């Protein structure tokens, strides 16, 4: 069975501010790492995790991006759009644009979609 991973699991794992939850999250991510547990991380979950970690916890963007890329690369993460999410994180880091714009850029770049927008950030990619 594939499970959908919620934002709070990612946050508790990366922030470690709740001892009981951290312990459970460490076990979850160990199982994901060795593919004993298969998960999908929805775009919105990744976006929310990025936002909460950078805006609420004020963690450095490059650190958050590295951590989220590491999570995406785990063997048990079975997203069919893993490359697009990874590319979106790369674009955020390189171009300093918001998550949704980076996701549009990544999908456009990797899948050949055109872009329709008035947003100048989309021209950056």
Residue pairs with C-beta under 8 A, 6 or more apart in sequence:
1 38
2 38
2 39
2 40
2 78
3 37
3 38
3 39
3 40
4 39
4 40
4 41
4 42
4 45
5 32
5 39
5 40
5 41
5 45
6 45
7 45
7 48
7 49
7 52
8 21
9 25
9 28
10 41
10 45
10 49
10 68
10 71
11 49
11 52
11 53
12 18
12 21
12 22
12 24
12 25
13 22
13 25
13 26
13 28
13 29
14 49
14 53
14 59
14 64
14 67
15 53
15 57
16 22
28 37
29 71
29 74
31 37
31 76
32 38
32 39
32 74
32 75
32 76
32 77
33 74
33 75
33 76
34 75
34 76
35 75
35 76
36 76
37 76
38 76
38 77
38 78
39 76
39 77
39 78
40 77
40 78
40 79
41 71
41 72
41 77
41 79
41 85
43 81
43 85
43 103
46 68
46 72
46 85
46 99
47 99
47 100
47 103
49 68
50 64
50 65
50 68
50 89
50 92
50 99
51 99
53 59
53 64
53 67
54 60
54 61
54 64
61 92
61 93
62 93
65 89
65 90
65 92
65 93
68 89
69 86
69 89
69 90
71 77
72 79
72 82
72 85
72 86
72 89
73 86
79 85
83 110
84 103
84 106
84 107
84 110
84 111
85 103
85 106
87 106
87 109
87 110
88 99
88 102
88 103
88 105
88 106
89 102
90 106
91 97
91 102
91 105
91 106
91 125
92 98
92 99
92 102
95 102
95 105
95 121
95 124
95 125
97 105
97 121
97 122
97 124
97 125
98 121
101 119
101 121
101 122
101 125
102 125
104 115
104 117
104 122
105 115
105 122
105 124
105 125
107 113
108 114
108 115
108 125
109 125
115 122
